[in-house]
């Protein structure tokens, strides 16, 4: 008996998703088939929290609420470098 997993796109919540190969570590990769969705491929469980969808928005939100880089990194469980890179990228936009 095979287990069935309902997979939804993290950006558009569309259930029209297809498998799209595997990562170097052997984790299943998925692809949203919605043409208007900005998400190309995604994983169900990310090993690196910095790649999770929505992490950049959380970092910017914490910075807007006067949280420091080290505090933000500790609370979100990402590296200080990820926080710095995200804030620099947002400042350029």
N, C-alpha and C positions, 0 to 999 in steps of 0.2 A: 504494500500500500504506500503510495507516494504522498508526501505532505504538500499541500497547496498553500502558497504564500500570496496574499493580495498585495500587490506593489502599486503604490501611487507616486506620481512625480512630486517631489518636494516643492516645486515652484507653482505649478498650476493645478495640483491635486487630480490630474487626469489619470484614469486607470488604464488608458491605452498605452501600455509600456511593453517593450520587447527586450529580451536579453541582448547584450552587446559585448560578448566576449568576457574575458577575465583579466584581472590585474596581474602584475608580476608576482604577487603573493598568492594568486589563485582565488581571489575573491570575485564573486559574480558582479559584473557591471551591467547596468540597465540603461536604456535609451527611451526618452519620451517621444511618442510618435505624433504628438500634437504639433502642427507646423508653426503655430504662433508662440510656442513655448521657448524661452531663452535658454533652458537647461538642455545641454547636449547629452551628456552621460552623467550618471550618478550611481552611488553605492547605497545599500540599505544601512550598513553600519560602517562608519569611517573609523579607521584606527588612529588617524591624526585628526584631532578635534578642530584644528585650524582650517581644514577643508570642508567642514560641515556647512551646508547651505544656511545662510542667515548669520554666520559668525561675524562677517564684516559689519553688518548693521548693528549687532550687539556691541561691538568694539566702539563704533562711532557714538552710539547712544550713551555708553558709559563715559566716554571722553566729554561729551556734552554736559554730563552731570558731574563734572569736575573730579572724576576718578583718575588717578595717576596710571602710568604705564605698568608699573609692577603690580599695583592693586588689580587692574583689569586683567592682566595675564594670570594672576593667581586665582581670581574668582572664576574666570571662564575656562581655565585649564589649558591655556595656549602659551606659546613662548612669548617673551618680551619682544623678540624680533618680529613676530607676526603682528603684534599690536603696533609697533613702530611703522612697519611697512604699510599696514592698512591705513594708518592716519596720514602718512606721507602721500599715499595714493589718493586719498579723499581730498587732501588739501590742494592737490594739483588740478582737481576737476572743477 
